[in-house]
């Protein structure tokens, strides 16, 4: 007899255990996913504020369910800096431009979060963050006369069930600031806007959304190369946002960081950014060819060939308004005699009128059809072609940012105890940009104020009481009524030293 065939016990056992395996899998599924299913079922049957029922709009419901998972926010503010207030935020940040409000969202039912640098109220044990706080995102914090005109931004900390619903979602961080204030003054454009923007956003590599209050469209046209180098996205005009528009971010910075006049403190900047980095950034954006000024080496000059055979070029900045060089021709002739190839220009005029010894406009605001963009490109290229710059204290000196490194900047300081101000605004920045700096303080005889006031007048004898009385008076007298007539014999050693510094 043939033996009976062996039974496949393995196969039979697998079939017998299949219901048990399915039951175990079902139990595991319910244990793991029941919290999520509960949330979806609530939305399916009833919906909730800000989360429409899936039966009505399934696509929106599935997308917006992410908002229920609101992380605890992290907010770090610096209200102690004398130049600007800045708050950096992470988590669920919602910004409504029409009401100038920033909402820091906390999980519903909780007040958790990491808040540092906020000012505590004596009558509020939970701190000012419970009620919110007001900021003015502009970098002239201590100057009431300009800050009075700066738009305020209110930051509120709210639970997710009280936060306004998102209408626009951004995948990059936001920077919120004001484009108002002294906007239009060439010095302040760089000092109050451009350099602070560079400090605050450059490390993000263009992946940042600018949200601008009091946005000046012409300003963004004029400085388009610079702005486009800092952000890959069109700057949003917060004041033009629709009433219900709410922009949502994971990270945001309200306010711009500002360290010192026309300069950067690398110790306080992200990735230790410096003014040398800023200068190279400008060279990249405006395609400037000269990174270093000429070296007037004596050996090269003796050889009579190459770079050494070319005389260093001196740019004399002219002005239309006060603080002009009255004897401009004498100054240019002296520079040529000392060894410079000298050119006088206001820089910001067009190339056709920006020639030697001509003075048509001293400034920064462009009146061109493109909002001054082409004029900025021409100005940066012109300045970059020189090795030294000479100017009376004023906004024209701001063009030093386009000079090549190792160039020499000569600032002529007008009468009126302006030395400290002149050093802060235009004396420190050249050194921070690897350039050389010389300062020439004029005498009473070199000021045209000597033609207006007697020599025994307090304007000459003791300017400090005038400073203490009001800045407006200082501005009116020493900046608004004074021109400069350089004593060429007294000034000669300054130009000679400038030549030596280029070696």
Buried (B, 14 or more C-beta within 10 A) or exposed (E): EEEEEEEEEEEEEEEEEEEEEEEEEEEEEEEEEEEEEEBBEEBBEEBEEBBBBBEEBEEEBEEBBEBBEBBBBBBBBBBEBEBBBBBBBBBBBBBBBBBBBBBBBBBEEEEEBEBEBBEEBEEEEEBBBBEBBEBBBBBBBEBEEBBEEBBEBBBBBBBBBEBBEBBEEBEBBBBBBBBBBBBBBBBBBBBBBBBBBBBBBBEBEEEBBBBBBBBBEBBBBBBBBBBBBBBEEEBBBBEEBEEEBBBBBBBBBBBBBBBBBBBBBBEEBEEEBBBBBBBBBBBEBBEBEBEEBBEBBEEBBEEEEEEBEEBBBBBBBBBEEBBBBBBBEBBBEBBEEBBBEBBBBBBBBEEEEBEEEBBBBBBBBBEBEBBBBBBBBBBBBBBBBBBBBBBBBBBBBBBBBBBBBBBBBBBBBBBBBBBEBBBBBBBBBBEBBBBBBBBBBBEEEBBBBBEEBEEEEEBBEEBEEBBEEEEEBBEEBBBEBBBBBBEBEEBBEBBEBBBEBBE
